[in-house]
């Protein structure tokens, strides 16, 4: 039986060169930042600096000190290469 003080969360990061998805069992009350550090993502992805990326839970941007709930999926987002509005205009102008 799993203790009520332990919750399960996932940490994910996707990039062309790496797909990282890890399920963790962490203490209730852990923050988004703590889950990322415990997951090993920072060791797996060289040069990933949490101070320069956005993070969220289920596609909603959150602060690093957000307290996690059971079954949350922590997502670490890559910076956009091109603004989506600019990309749409460029495609529309080509047609």
PDB file of N, CA, C and O in Angstrom:
ATOM      1  N   UNK A   1       0.839  -1.188   0.000  1.00  0.00           N
ATOM      2  CA  UNK A   1       0.000   0.000   0.000  1.00  0.00           C
ATOM      3  C   UNK A   1       0.882   1.248   0.000  1.00  0.00           C
ATOM      4  O   UNK A   1       1.840   1.342   0.767  1.00  0.00           O
ATOM      5  N   UNK A   2       0.549   2.195  -0.861  1.00  0.00           N
ATOM      6  CA  UNK A   2       1.328   3.426  -0.970  1.00  0.00           C
ATOM      7  C   UNK A   2       0.903   4.381   0.135  1.00  0.00           C
ATOM      8  O   UNK A   2      -0.288   4.574   0.382  1.00  0.00           O
ATOM      9  N   UNK A   3       1.862   4.958   0.779  1.00  0.00           N
ATOM     10  CA  UNK A   3       1.580   5.907   1.853  1.00  0.00           C
ATOM     11  C   UNK A   3       0.869   7.132   1.289  1.00  0.00           C
ATOM     12  O   UNK A   3       1.129   7.545   0.159  1.00  0.00           O
ATOM     13  N   UNK A   4      -0.026   7.707   2.083  1.00  0.00           N
ATOM     14  CA  UNK A   4      -0.746   8.906   1.654  1.00  0.00           C
ATOM     15  C   UNK A   4       0.170  10.115   1.570  1.00  0.00           C
ATOM     16  O   UNK A   4      -0.210  11.139   1.002  1.00  0.00           O
ATOM     17  N   UNK A   5       1.372  10.011   2.127  1.00  0.00           N
ATOM     18  CA  UNK A   5       2.302  11.133   2.058  1.00  0.00           C
ATOM     19  C   UNK A   5       3.164  11.074   0.791  1.00  0.00           C
ATOM     20  O   UNK A   5       4.010  11.943   0.579  1.00  0.00           O
ATOM     21  N   UNK A   6       2.955  10.069  -0.038  1.00  0.00           N
ATOM     22  CA  UNK A   6       3.693   9.920  -1.294  1.00  0.00           C
ATOM     23  C   UNK A   6       2.706  10.045  -2.456  1.00  0.00           C
ATOM     24  O   UNK A   6       1.632   9.444  -2.440  1.00  0.00           O
ATOM     25  N   UNK A   7       3.089  10.836  -3.464  1.00  0.00           N
ATOM     26  CA  UNK A   7       2.261  10.971  -4.663  1.00  0.00           C
ATOM     27  C   UNK A   7       3.072  10.598  -5.895  1.00  0.00           C
ATOM     28  O   UNK A   7       4.303  10.603  -5.871  1.00  0.00           O
ATOM     29  N   UNK A   8       2.377  10.282  -6.952  1.00  0.00           N
ATOM     30  CA  UNK A   8       3.015   9.943  -8.220  1.00  0.00           C
ATOM     31  C   UNK A   8       2.839  11.118  -9.188  1.00  0.00           C
ATOM     32  O   UNK A   8       1.731  11.626  -9.358  1.00  0.00           O
ATOM     33  N   UNK A   9       3.933  11.544  -9.818  1.00  0.00           N
ATOM     34  CA  UNK A   9       3.900  12.596 -10.837  1.00  0.00           C
ATOM     35  C   UNK A   9       4.809  12.189 -11.990  1.00  0.00           C
ATOM     36  O   UNK A   9       5.663  11.315 -11.839  1.00  0.00           O
ATOM     37  N   UNK A  10       4.623  12.820 -13.128  1.00  0.00           N
ATOM     38  CA  UNK A  10       5.506  12.599 -14.276  1.00  0.00           C
ATOM     39  C   UNK A  10       6.239  13.886 -14.592  1.00  0.00           C
ATOM     40  O   UNK A  10       5.705  14.980 -14.410  1.00  0.00           O
ATOM     41  N   UNK A  11       7.464  13.749 -15.064  1.00  0.00           N
ATOM     42  CA  UNK A  11       8.249  14.878 -15.553  1.00  0.00           C
ATOM     43  C   UNK A  11       8.570  14.588 -17.005  1.00  0.00           C
ATOM     44  O   UNK A  11       9.084  13.516 -17.327  1.00  0.00           O
ATOM     45  N   UNK A  12       8.269  15.547 -17.898  1.00  0.00           N
ATOM     46  CA  UNK A  12       8.563  15.302 -19.309  1.00  0.00           C
ATOM     47  C   UNK A  12       9.214  16.517 -19.966  1.00  0.00           C
ATOM     48  O   UNK A  12       8.991  17.666 -19.585  1.00  0.00           O
ATOM     49  N   UNK A  13      10.019  16.205 -20.959  1.00  0.00           N
ATOM     50  CA  UNK A  13      10.716  17.201 -21.775  1.00  0.00           C
ATOM     51  C   UNK A  13      10.895  16.579 -23.146  1.00  0.00           C
ATOM     52  O   UNK A  13      11.356  15.444 -23.259  1.00  0.00           O
ATOM     53  N   UNK A  14      10.538  17.305 -24.174  1.00  0.00           N
ATOM     54  CA  UNK A  14      10.673  16.785 -25.532  1.00  0.00           C
ATOM     55  C   UNK A  14      11.471  17.773 -26.375  1.00  0.00           C
ATOM     56  O   UNK A  14      11.246  18.982 -26.327  1.00  0.00           O
ATOM     57  N   UNK A  15      12.386  17.241 -27.128  1.00  0.00           N
ATOM     58  CA  UNK A  15      13.192  18.009 -28.074  1.00  0.00           C
ATOM     59  C   UNK A  15      13.513  17.068 -29.231  1.00  0.00           C
ATOM     60  O   UNK A  15      13.357  15.855 -29.092  1.00  0.00           O
ATOM     61  N   UNK A  16      13.953  17.597 -30.361  1.00  0.00           N
ATOM     62  CA  UNK A  16      14.263  16.709 -31.482  1.00  0.00           C
ATOM     63  C   UNK A  16      15.269  15.609 -31.132  1.00  0.00           C
ATOM     64  O   UNK A  16      15.187  14.497 -31.654  1.00  0.00           O
ATOM     65  N   UNK A  17      16.205  15.924 -30.257  1.00  0.00           N
ATOM     66  CA  UNK A  17      17.261  14.963 -29.948  1.00  0.00           C
ATOM     67  C   UNK A  17      16.983  14.104 -28.718  1.00  0.00           C
ATOM     68  O   UNK A  17      17.697  13.129 -28.480  1.00  0.00           O
ATOM     69  N   UNK A  18      15.963  14.445 -27.933  1.00  0.00           N
ATOM     70  CA  UNK A  18      15.689  13.684 -26.709  1.00  0.00           C
ATOM     71  C   UNK A  18      14.215  13.727 -26.345  1.00  0.00           C
ATOM     72  O   UNK A  18      13.543  14.748 -26.491  1.00  0.00           O
ATOM     73  N   UNK A  19      13.738  12.596 -25.870  1.00  0.00           N
ATOM     74  CA  UNK A  19      12.394  12.505 -25.323  1.00  0.00           C
ATOM     75  C   UNK A  19      12.562  11.962 -23.904  1.00  0.00           C
ATOM     76  O   UNK A  19      13.000  10.829 -23.708  1.00  0.00           O
ATOM     77  N   UNK A  20      12.215  12.773 -22.938  1.00  0.00           N
ATOM     78  CA  UNK A  20      12.396  12.416 -21.536  1.00  0.00           C
ATOM     79  C   UNK A  20      11.030  12.330 -20.871  1.00  0.00           C
ATOM     80  O   UNK A  20      10.267  13.296 -20.897  1.00  0.00           O
ATOM     81  N   UNK A  21      10.716  11.198 -20.284  1.00  0.00           N
ATOM     82  CA  UNK A  21       9.470  11.014 -19.539  1.00  0.00           C
ATOM     83  C   UNK A  21       9.768  10.078 -18.382  1.00  0.00           C
ATOM     84  O   UNK A  21      10.153   8.926 -18.582  1.00  0.00           O
ATOM     85  N   UNK A  22       9.589  10.582 -17.177  1.00  0.00           N
ATOM     86  CA  UNK A  22       9.889   9.774 -15.999  1.00  0.00           C
ATOM     87  C   UNK A  22       8.771   9.934 -14.974  1.00  0.00           C
ATOM     88  O   UNK A  22       8.331  11.045 -14.678  1.00  0.00           O
ATOM     89  N   UNK A  23       8.326   8.812 -14.445  1.00  0.00           N
ATOM     90  CA  UNK A  23       7.333   8.818 -13.377  1.00  0.00           C
ATOM     91  C   UNK A  23       8.060   8.754 -12.048  1.00  0.00           C
ATOM     92  O   UNK A  23       8.947   7.923 -11.852  1.00  0.00           O
ATOM     93  N   UNK A  24       7.677   9.635 -11.138  1.00  0.00           N
ATOM     94  CA  UNK A  24       8.333   9.730  -9.835  1.00  0.00           C
ATOM     95  C   UNK A  24       7.344   9.478  -8.706  1.00  0.00           C
ATOM     96  O   UNK A  24       6.151   9.753  -8.831  1.00  0.00           O
ATOM     97  N   UNK A  25       7.850   8.962  -7.628  1.00  0.00           N
ATOM     98  CA  UNK A  25       7.099   8.867  -6.382  1.00  0.00           C
ATOM     99  C   UNK A  25       7.767   9.886  -5.451  1.00  0.00           C
ATOM    100  O   UNK A  25       8.908   9.697  -5.028  1.00  0.00           O
ATOM    101  N   UNK A  26       7.051  10.957  -5.140  1.00  0.00           N
ATOM    102  CA  UNK A  26       7.635  12.027  -4.328  1.00  0.00           C
ATOM    103  C   UNK A  26       6.731  12.340  -3.140  1.00  0.00           C
ATOM    104  O   UNK A  26       5.573  11.924  -3.088  1.00  0.00           O
ATOM    105  N   UNK A  27       7.283  13.073  -2.201  1.00  0.00           N
ATOM    106  CA  UNK A  27       6.525  13.444  -1.008  1.00  0.00           C
ATOM    107  C   UNK A  27       5.440  14.459  -1.361  1.00  0.00           C
ATOM    108  O   UNK A  27       5.659  15.370  -2.159  1.00  0.00           O
ATOM    109  N   UNK A  28       4.287  14.289  -0.763  1.00  0.00           N
ATOM    110  CA  UNK A  28       3.208  15.271  -0.907  1.00  0.00           C
ATOM    111  C   UNK A  28       3.752  16.621  -0.428  1.00  0.00           C
ATOM    112  O   UNK A  28       4.431  16.688   0.596  1.00  0.00           O
ATOM    113  N   UNK A  29       3.460  17.678  -1.154  1.00  0.00           N
ATOM    114  CA  UNK A  29       3.970  19.001  -0.807  1.00  0.00           C
ATOM    115  C   UNK A  29       5.197  19.388  -1.603  1.00  0.00           C
ATOM    116  O   UNK A  29       5.684  20.511  -1.471  1.00  0.00           O
ATOM    117  N   UNK A  30       5.715  18.481  -2.434  1.00  0.00           N
ATOM    118  CA  UNK A  30       6.888  18.791  -3.268  1.00  0.00           C
ATOM    119  C   UNK A  30       6.491  19.816  -4.338  1.00  0.00           C
ATOM    120  O   UNK A  30       5.344  19.868  -4.783  1.00  0.00           O
ATOM    121  N   UNK A  31       7.461  20.615  -4.729  1.00  0.00           N
ATOM    122  CA  UNK A  31       7.213  21.649  -5.743  1.00  0.00           C
ATOM    123  C   UNK A  31       7.614  21.165  -7.131  1.00  0.00           C
ATOM    124  O   UNK A  31       8.281  20.144  -7.301  1.00  0.00           O
ATOM    125  N   UNK A  32       7.186  21.929  -8.091  1.00  0.00           N
ATOM    126  CA  UNK A  32       7.531  21.660  -9.483  1.00  0.00           C
ATOM    127  C   UNK A  32       9.052  21.586  -9.650  1.00  0.00           C
ATOM    128  O   UNK A  32       9.560  20.665 -10.290  1.00  0.00           O
ATOM    129  N   UNK A  33       9.766  22.532  -9.088  1.00  0.00           N
ATOM    130  CA  UNK A  33      11.228  22.560  -9.203  1.00  0.00           C
ATOM    131  C   UNK A  33      11.856  21.332  -8.560  1.00  0.00           C
ATOM    132  O   UNK A  33      12.792  20.759  -9.118  1.00  0.00           O
ATOM    133  N   UNK A  34      11.367  20.923  -7.414  1.00  0.00           N
ATOM    134  CA  UNK A  34      11.917  19.741  -6.746  1.00  0.00           C
ATOM    135  C   UNK A  34      11.720  18.488  -7.592  1.00  0.00           C
ATOM    136  O   UNK A  34      12.616  17.648  -7.672  1.00  0.00           O
ATOM    137  N   UNK A  35      10.555  18.357  -8.221  1.00  0.00           N
ATOM    138  CA  UNK A  35      10.299  17.188  -9.066  1.00  0.00           C
ATOM    139  C   UNK A  35      11.265  17.150 -10.248  1.00  0.00           C
ATOM    140  O   UNK A  35      11.771  16.086 -10.605  1.00  0.00           O
ATOM    141  N   UNK A  36      11.517  18.301 -10.849  1.00  0.00           N
ATOM    142  CA  UNK A  36      12.442  18.357 -11.990  1.00  0.00           C
ATOM    143  C   UNK A  36      13.844  17.948 -11.535  1.00  0.00           C
ATOM    144  O   UNK A  36      14.518  17.176 -12.218  1.00  0.00           O
ATOM    145  N   UNK A  37      14.276  18.456 -10.403  1.00  0.00           N
ATOM    146  CA  UNK A  37      15.615  18.121  -9.902  1.00  0.00           C
ATOM    147  C   UNK A  37      15.727  16.640  -9.552  1.00  0.00           C
ATOM    148  O   UNK A  37      16.734  16.010  -9.874  1.00  0.00           O
ATOM    149  N   UNK A  38      14.728  16.082  -8.909  1.00  0.00           N
ATOM    150  CA  UNK A  38      14.746  14.665  -8.520  1.00  0.00           C
ATOM    151  C   UNK A  38      14.712  13.752  -9.746  1.00  0.00           C
ATOM    152  O   UNK A  38      15.277  12.658  -9.723  1.00  0.00           O
ATOM    153  N   UNK A  39      14.055  14.198 -10.809  1.00  0.00           N
ATOM    154  CA  UNK A  39      13.865  13.354 -11.998  1.00  0.00           C
ATOM    155  C   UNK A  39      15.160  13.007 -12.725  1.00  0.00           C
ATOM    156  O   UNK A  39      15.226  11.989 -13.415  1.00  0.00           O
ATOM    157  N   UNK A  40      16.187  13.837 -12.580  1.00  0.00           N
ATOM    158  CA  UNK A  40      17.431  13.618 -13.309  1.00  0.00           C
ATOM    159  C   UNK A  40      17.453  14.293 -14.673  1.00  0.00           C
ATOM    160  O   UNK A  40      18.397  14.106 -15.440  1.00  0.00           O
ATOM    161  N   UNK A  41      16.427  15.071 -14.982  1.00  0.00           N
ATOM    162  CA  UNK A  41      16.360  15.752 -16.281  1.00  0.00           C
ATOM    163  C   UNK A  41      17.542  16.681 -16.499  1.00  0.00           C
ATOM    164  O   UNK A  41      18.097  16.729 -17.597  1.00  0.00           O
ATOM    165  N   UNK A  42      17.930  17.409 -15.481  1.00  0.00           N
ATOM    166  CA  UNK A  42      19.016  18.387 -15.637  1.00  0.00           C
ATOM    167  C   UNK A  42      20.345  17.704 -15.949  1.00  0.00           C
ATOM    168  O   UNK A  42      21.197  18.294 -16.615  1.00  0.00           O
ATOM    169  N   UNK A  43      20.534  16.482 -15.483  1.00  0.00           N
ATOM    170  CA  UNK A  43      21.740  15.728 -15.811  1.00  0.00           C
ATOM    171  C   UNK A  43      21.630  15.115 -17.210  1.00  0.00           C
ATOM    172  O   UNK A  43      22.632  14.971 -17.910  1.00  0.00           O
ATOM    173  N   UNK A  44      20.435  14.763 -17.601  1.00  0.00           N
ATOM    174  CA  UNK A  44      20.194  14.124 -18.901  1.00  0.00           C
ATOM    175  C   UNK A  44      20.316  15.105 -20.068  1.00  0.00           C
ATOM    176  O   UNK A  44      20.804  14.742 -21.138  1.00  0.00           O
ATOM    177  N   UNK A  45      19.872  16.347 -19.862  1.00  0.00           N
ATOM    178  CA  UNK A  45      19.874  17.353 -20.932  1.00  0.00           C
ATOM    179  C   UNK A  45      20.919  18.408 -20.591  1.00  0.00           C
ATOM    180  O   UNK A  45      20.681  19.298 -19.776  1.00  0.00           O
ATOM    181  N   UNK A  46      22.062  18.294 -21.220  1.00  0.00           N
ATOM    182  CA  UNK A  46      23.156  19.234 -20.970  1.00  0.00           C
ATOM    183  C   UNK A  46      22.738  20.652 -21.372  1.00  0.00           C
ATOM    184  O   UNK A  46      22.152  20.863 -22.433  1.00  0.00           O
ATOM    185  N   UNK A  47      23.046  21.601 -20.517  1.00  0.00           N
ATOM    186  CA  UNK A  47      22.790  22.998 -20.834  1.00  0.00           C
ATOM    187  C   UNK A  47      21.367  23.470 -20.555  1.00  0.00           C
ATOM    188  O   UNK A  47      21.046  24.628 -20.823  1.00  0.00           O
ATOM    189  N   UNK A  48      20.527  22.623 -20.036  1.00  0.00           N
ATOM    190  CA  UNK A  48      19.155  23.033 -19.716  1.00  0.00           C
ATOM    191  C   UNK A  48      19.201  23.886 -18.454  1.00  0.00           C
ATOM    192  O   UNK A  48      19.598  23.416 -17.388  1.00  0.00           O
ATOM    193  N   UNK A  49      18.793  25.134 -18.587  1.00  0.00           N
ATOM    194  CA  UNK A  49      18.839  26.086 -17.475  1.00  0.00           C
ATOM    195  C   UNK A  49      17.411  26.452 -17.091  1.00  0.00           C
ATOM    196  O   UNK A  49      16.712  27.123 -17.850  1.00  0.00           O
ATOM    197  N   UNK A  50      16.985  26.016 -15.926  1.00  0.00           N
ATOM    198  CA  UNK A  50      15.607  26.242 -15.503  1.00  0.00           C
ATOM    199  C   UNK A  50      15.254  27.714 -15.354  1.00  0.00           C
ATOM    200  O   UNK A  50      14.076  28.071 -15.378  1.00  0.00           O
ATOM    201  N   UNK A  51      16.251  28.569 -15.201  1.00  0.00           N
ATOM    202  CA  UNK A  51      15.957  29.996 -15.068  1.00  0.00           C
ATOM    203  C   UNK A  51      15.590  30.628 -16.419  1.00  0.00           C
ATOM    204  O   UNK A  51      15.128  31.768 -16.465  1.00  0.00           O
ATOM    205  N   UNK A  52      15.798  29.886 -17.518  1.00  0.00           N
ATOM    206  CA  UNK A  52      15.506  30.442 -18.848  1.00  0.00           C
ATOM    207  C   UNK A  52      14.434  29.667 -19.618  1.00  0.00           C
ATOM    208  O   UNK A  52      14.228  29.916 -20.806  1.00  0.00           O
ATOM    209  N   UNK A  53      13.761  28.747 -18.964  1.00  0.00           N
ATOM    210  CA  UNK A  53      12.700  28.007 -19.650  1.00  0.00           C
ATOM    211  C   UNK A  53      11.397  28.142 -18.873  1.00  0.00           C
ATOM    212  O   UNK A  53      11.392  28.435 -17.677  1.00  0.00           O
ATOM    213  N   UNK A  54      10.300  27.923 -19.578  1.00  0.00           N
ATOM    214  CA  UNK A  54       9.001  27.913 -18.925  1.00  0.00           C
ATOM    215  C   UNK A  54       8.661  26.480 -18.554  1.00  0.00           C
ATOM    216  O   UNK A  54       9.068  25.531 -19.224  1.00  0.00           O
ATOM    217  N   UNK A  55       7.918  26.347 -17.487  1.00  0.00           N
ATOM    218  CA  UNK A  55       7.472  25.036 -17.037  1.00  0.00           C
ATOM    219  C   UNK A  55       5.980  25.112 -16.750  1.00  0.00           C
ATOM    220  O   UNK A  55       5.426  26.187 -16.518  1.00  0.00           O
ATOM    221  N   UNK A  56       5.348  23.955 -16.771  1.00  0.00           N
ATOM    222  CA  UNK A  56       3.919  23.951 -16.508  1.00  0.00           C
ATOM    223  C   UNK A  56       3.426  22.583 -16.105  1.00  0.00           C
ATOM    224  O   UNK A  56       4.188  21.623 -15.992  1.00  0.00           O
ATOM    225  N   UNK A  57       2.128  22.526 -15.892  1.00  0.00           N
ATOM    226  CA  UNK A  57       1.441  21.282 -15.577  1.00  0.00           C
ATOM    227  C   UNK A  57       0.295  21.164 -16.569  1.00  0.00           C
ATOM    228  O   UNK A  57      -0.577  22.031 -16.631  1.00  0.00           O
ATOM    229  N   UNK A  58       0.303  20.093 -17.339  1.00  0.00           N
ATOM    230  CA  UNK A  58      -0.739  19.858 -18.350  1.00  0.00           C
ATOM    231  C   UNK A  58      -0.986  21.104 -19.215  1.00  0.00           C
ATOM    232  O   UNK A  58      -2.118  21.575 -19.323  1.00  0.00           O
ATOM    233  N   UNK A  59       0.066  21.623 -19.819  1.00  0.00           N
ATOM    234  CA  UNK A  59       0.017  22.727 -20.780  1.00  0.00           C
ATOM    235  C   UNK A  59      -0.364  24.083 -20.193  1.00  0.00           C
ATOM    236  O   UNK A  59      -0.680  25.012 -20.937  1.00  0.00           O
ATOM    237  N   UNK A  60      -0.338  24.203 -18.895  1.00  0.00           N
ATOM    238  CA  UNK A  60      -0.608  25.489 -18.250  1.00  0.00           C
ATOM    239  C   UNK A  60       0.666  25.938 -17.536  1.00  0.00           C
ATOM    240  O   UNK A  60       1.186  25.241 -16.665  1.00  0.00           O
ATOM    241  N   UNK A  61       1.156  27.112 -17.920  1.00  0.00           N
ATOM    242  CA  UNK A  61       2.388  27.648 -17.339  1.00  0.00           C
ATOM    243  C   UNK A  61       2.201  27.829 -15.833  1.00  0.00           C
ATOM    244  O   UNK A  61       1.189  28.358 -15.374  1.00  0.00           O
ATOM    245  N   UNK A  62       3.192  27.383 -15.085  1.00  0.00           N
ATOM    246  CA  UNK A  62       3.163  27.480 -13.623  1.00  0.00           C
ATOM    247  C   UNK A  62       4.503  27.991 -13.115  1.00  0.00           C
ATOM    248  O   UNK A  62       5.512  27.928 -13.818  1.00  0.00           O
ATOM    249  N   UNK A  63       4.505  28.495 -11.896  1.00  0.00           N
ATOM    250  CA  UNK A  63       5.736  28.938 -11.244  1.00  0.00           C
ATOM    251  C   UNK A  63       6.477  27.726 -10.684  1.00  0.00           C
ATOM    252  O   UNK A  63       5.872  26.690 -10.411  1.00  0.00           O
ATOM    253  N   UNK A  64       7.773  27.862 -10.518  1.00  0.00           N
ATOM    254  CA  UNK A  64       8.603  26.766 -10.009  1.00  0.00           C
ATOM    255  C   UNK A  64       8.214  26.338  -8.595  1.00  0.00           C
ATOM    256  O   UNK A  64       8.462  25.198  -8.204  1.00  0.00           O
ATOM    257  N   UNK A  65       7.610  27.237  -7.832  1.00  0.00           N
ATOM    258  CA  UNK A  65       7.252  26.893  -6.453  1.00  0.00           C
ATOM    259  C   UNK A  65       5.832  26.335  -6.319  1.00  0.00           C
ATOM    260  O   UNK A  65       5.315  26.209  -5.209  1.00  0.00           O
ATOM    261  N   UNK A  66       5.206  26.004  -7.445  1.00  0.00           N
ATOM    262  CA  UNK A  66       3.875  25.405  -7.420  1.00  0.00           C
ATOM    263  C   UNK A  66       3.936  24.033  -6.754  1.00  0.00           C
ATOM    264  O   UNK A  66       4.778  23.205  -7.101  1.00  0.00           O
ATOM    265  N   UNK A  67       3.051  23.800  -5.807  1.00  0.00           N
ATOM    266  CA  UNK A  67       2.989  22.513  -5.115  1.00  0.00           C
ATOM    267  C   UNK A  67       2.237  21.522  -6.001  1.00  0.00           C
ATOM    268  O   UNK A  67       1.161  21.822  -6.516  1.00  0.00           O
ATOM    269  N   UNK A  68       2.819  20.345  -6.167  1.00  0.00           N
ATOM    270  CA  UNK A  68       2.244  19.329  -7.048  1.00  0.00           C
ATOM    271  C   UNK A  68       1.153  18.531  -6.368  1.00  0.00           C
ATOM    272  O   UNK A  68       1.137  18.367  -5.148  1.00  0.00           O
ATOM    273  N   UNK A  69       0.232  18.033  -7.198  1.00  0.00           N
ATOM    274  CA  UNK A  69      -0.826  17.141  -6.735  1.00  0.00           C
ATOM    275  C   UNK A  69      -0.598  15.773  -7.374  1.00  0.00           C
ATOM    276  O   UNK A  69       0.158  15.645  -8.338  1.00  0.00           O
ATOM    277  N   UNK A  70      -1.245  14.775  -6.838  1.00  0.00           N
ATOM    278  CA  UNK A  70      -1.118  13.416  -7.374  1.00  0.00           C
ATOM    279  C   UNK A  70      -1.459  13.399  -8.855  1.00  0.00           C
ATOM    280  O   UNK A  70      -2.431  14.023  -9.281  1.00  0.00           O
ATOM    281  N   UNK A  71      -0.662  12.686  -9.635  1.00  0.00           N
ATOM    282  CA  UNK A  71      -0.848  12.461 -11.072  1.00  0.00           C
ATOM    283  C   UNK A  71      -0.636  13.692 -11.942  1.00  0.00           C
ATOM    284  O   UNK A  71      -1.049  13.692 -13.101  1.00  0.00           O
ATOM    285  N   UNK A  72      -0.005  14.743 -11.419  1.00  0.00           N
ATOM    286  CA  UNK A  72       0.342  15.896 -12.256  1.00  0.00           C
ATOM    287  C   UNK A  72       1.420  15.487 -13.255  1.00  0.00           C
ATOM    288  O   UNK A  72       2.250  14.625 -12.967  1.00  0.00           O
ATOM    289  N   UNK A  73       1.399  16.114 -14.431  1.00  0.00           N
ATOM    290  CA  UNK A  73       2.460  15.925 -15.420  1.00  0.00           C
ATOM    291  C   UNK A  73       3.218  17.245 -15.523  1.00  0.00           C
ATOM    292  O   UNK A  73       2.693  18.232 -16.040  1.00  0.00           O
ATOM    293  N   UNK A  74       4.431  17.257 -15.039  1.00  0.00           N
ATOM    294  CA  UNK A  74       5.299  18.432 -15.087  1.00  0.00           C
ATOM    295  C   UNK A  74       5.922  18.492 -16.472  1.00  0.00           C
ATOM    296  O   UNK A  74       6.541  17.529 -16.926  1.00  0.00           O
ATOM    297  N   UNK A  75       5.756  19.627 -17.139  1.00  0.00           N
ATOM    298  CA  UNK A  75       6.285  19.776 -18.494  1.00  0.00           C
ATOM    299  C   UNK A  75       7.301  20.911 -18.517  1.00  0.00           C
ATOM    300  O   UNK A  75       7.039  22.007 -18.021  1.00  0.00           O
ATOM    301  N   UNK A  76       8.452  20.635 -19.092  1.00  0.00           N
ATOM    302  CA  UNK A  76       9.496  21.637 -19.264  1.00  0.00           C
ATOM    303  C   UNK A  76       9.479  22.005 -20.740  1.00  0.00           C
ATOM    304  O   UNK A  76       9.692  21.151 -21.602  1.00  0.00           O
ATOM    305  N   UNK A  77       9.227  23.276 -21.030  1.00  0.00           N
ATOM    306  CA  UNK A  77       9.044  23.724 -22.415  1.00  0.00           C
ATOM    307  C   UNK A  77      10.321  24.304 -23.000  1.00  0.00           C
ATOM    308  O   UNK A  77      11.079  25.005 -22.329  1.00  0.00           O
ATOM    309  N   UNK A  78      10.532  23.992 -24.262  1.00  0.00           N
ATOM    310  CA  UNK A  78      11.669  24.577 -24.991  1.00  0.00           C
ATOM    311  C   UNK A  78      11.279  25.976 -25.457  1.00  0.00           C
ATOM    312  O   UNK A  78      10.096  26.250 -25.663  1.00  0.00           O
ATOM    313  N   UNK A  79      12.258  26.863 -25.626  1.00  0.00           N
ATOM    314  CA  UNK A  79      11.940  28.179 -26.180  1.00  0.00           C
ATOM    315  C   UNK A  79      11.467  28.031 -27.636  1.00  0.00           C
ATOM    316  O   UNK A  79      11.947  27.164 -28.367  1.00  0.00           O
ATOM    317  N   UNK A  80      10.542  28.870 -28.035  1.00  0.00           N
ATOM    318  CA  UNK A  80      10.064  28.835 -29.415  1.00  0.00           C
ATOM    319  C   UNK A  80      11.161  29.294 -30.368  1.00  0.00           C
ATOM    320  O   UNK A  80      11.873  30.260 -30.093  1.00  0.00           O
ATOM    321  N   UNK A  81      11.287  28.596 -31.484  1.00  0.00           N
ATOM    322  CA  UNK A  81      12.264  28.998 -32.501  1.00  0.00           C
ATOM    323  C   UNK A  81      11.708  30.148 -33.343  1.00  0.00           C
ATOM    324  O   UNK A  81      12.441  31.045 -33.758  1.00  0.00           O
ATOM    325  N   UNK A  82      10.393  30.099 -33.584  1.00  0.00           N
ATOM    326  CA  UNK A  82       9.724  31.122 -34.396  1.00  0.00           C
ATOM    327  C   UNK A  82       8.390  31.434 -33.735  1.00  0.00           C
ATOM    328  O   UNK A  82       7.694  30.534 -33.264  1.00  0.00           O
ATOM    329  N   UNK A  83       8.041  32.704 -33.704  1.00  0.00           N
ATOM    330  CA  UNK A  83       6.741  33.110 -33.177  1.00  0.00           C
ATOM    331  C   UNK A  83       5.646  32.473 -34.040  1.00  0.00           C
ATOM    332  O   UNK A  83       5.693  32.601 -35.263  1.00  0.00           O
ATOM    333  N   UNK A  84       4.666  31.794 -33.443  1.00  0.00           N
ATOM    334  CA  UNK A  84       3.617  31.124 -34.222  1.00  0.00           C
ATOM    335  C   UNK A  84       2.865  32.059 -35.169  1.00  0.00           C
ATOM    336  O   UNK A  84       2.482  31.651 -36.265  1.00  0.00           O
ATOM    337  N   UNK A  85       2.653  33.298 -34.758  1.00  0.00           N
ATOM    338  CA  UNK A  85       1.952  34.258 -35.632  1.00  0.00           C
ATOM    339  C   UNK A  85       2.796  34.580 -36.865  1.00  0.00           C
ATOM    340  O   UNK A  85       2.263  34.685 -37.970  1.00  0.00           O
ATOM    341  N   UNK A  86       4.082  34.735 -36.686  1.00  0.00           N
ATOM    342  CA  UNK A  86       4.973  35.014 -37.808  1.00  0.00           C
ATOM    343  C   UNK A  86       4.999  33.811 -38.755  1.00  0.00           C
ATOM    344  O   UNK A  86       4.956  33.982 -39.973  1.00  0.00           O
ATOM    345  N   UNK A  87       5.067  32.608 -38.209  1.00  0.00           N
ATOM    346  CA  UNK A  87       5.082  31.399 -39.034  1.00  0.00           C
ATOM    347  C   UNK A  87       3.798  31.278 -39.849  1.00  0.00           C
ATOM    348  O   UNK A  87       3.845  30.917 -41.025  1.00  0.00           O
ATOM    349  N   UNK A  88       2.652  31.575 -39.239  1.00  0.00           N
ATOM    350  CA  UNK A  88       1.372  31.524 -39.969  1.00  0.00           C
ATOM    351  C   UNK A  88       1.332  32.521 -41.106  1.00  0.00           C
ATOM    352  O   UNK A  88       0.902  32.198 -42.213  1.00  0.00           O
ATOM    353  N   UNK A  89       1.785  33.747 -40.827  1.00  0.00           N
ATOM    354  CA  UNK A  89       1.808  34.766 -41.890  1.00  0.00           C
ATOM    355  C   UNK A  89       2.718  34.358 -43.040  1.00  0.00           C
ATOM    356  O   UNK A  89       2.383  34.559 -44.207  1.00  0.00           O
ATOM    357  N   UNK A  90       3.870  33.786 -42.707  1.00  0.00           N
ATOM    358  CA  UNK A  90       4.814  33.357 -43.728  1.00  0.00           C
ATOM    359  C   UNK A  90       4.194  32.275 -44.603  1.00  0.00           C
ATOM    360  O   UNK A  90       4.313  32.323 -45.827  1.00  0.00           O
ATOM    361  N   UNK A  91       3.533  31.302 -43.986  1.00  0.00           N
ATOM    362  CA  UNK A  91       2.877  30.232 -44.765  1.00  0.00           C
ATOM    363  C   UNK A  91       1.754  30.804 -45.623  1.00  0.00           C
ATOM    364  O   UNK A  91       1.598  30.406 -46.778  1.00  0.00           O
ATOM    365  N   UNK A  92       0.984  31.716 -45.085  1.00  0.00           N
ATOM    366  CA  UNK A  92      -0.133  32.311 -45.829  1.00  0.00           C
ATOM    367  C   UNK A  92       0.376  33.116 -47.021  1.00  0.00           C
ATOM    368  O   UNK A  92      -0.237  33.102 -48.089  1.00  0.00           O
ATOM    369  N   UNK A  93       1.486  33.813 -46.842  1.00  0.00           N
ATOM    370  CA  UNK A  93       2.043  34.608 -47.940  1.00  0.00           C
ATOM    371  C   UNK A  93       2.613  33.727 -49.048  1.00  0.00           C
ATOM    372  O   UNK A  93       2.651  34.152 -50.202  1.00  0.00           O
ATOM    373  N   UNK A  94       3.054  32.517 -48.730  1.00  0.00           N
ATOM    374  CA  UNK A  94       3.586  31.614 -49.743  1.00  0.00           C
ATOM    375  C   UNK A  94       2.490  31.064 -50.642  1.00  0.00           C
ATOM    376  O   UNK A  94       2.746  30.701 -51.790  1.00  0.00           O
ATOM    377  N   UNK A  95       1.258  31.003 -50.116  1.00  0.00           N
ATOM    378  CA  UNK A  95       0.132  30.472 -50.903  1.00  0.00           C
ATOM    379  C   UNK A  95      -0.363  31.523 -51.782  1.00  0.00           C
ATOM    380  O   UNK A  95      -1.310  31.302 -52.537  1.00  0.00           O
TER     381      UNK A  95
END
